[in-house]
């Protein structure tokens, strides 16, 4: 856990890719659920943010 948090603060690829992947997954879940309208409304923005974040983070250095 400490290594994960340290990786976030030192801008390492592994932890940030995990965060971006979780954002993409949450956005897809928000898109497919039929109950909450606000979640469906913001699903595209969340998925797009995760995708752009993943593209940017893929240029970060590897975690040691």
Buried (B, 14 or more C-beta within 10 A) or exposed (E): EEEEEEBBEEEBBBBBBBBBBEBBEBBBEBBEEEEEEEBBEBBEEBBEBBBEBBEEBEEBEEBE
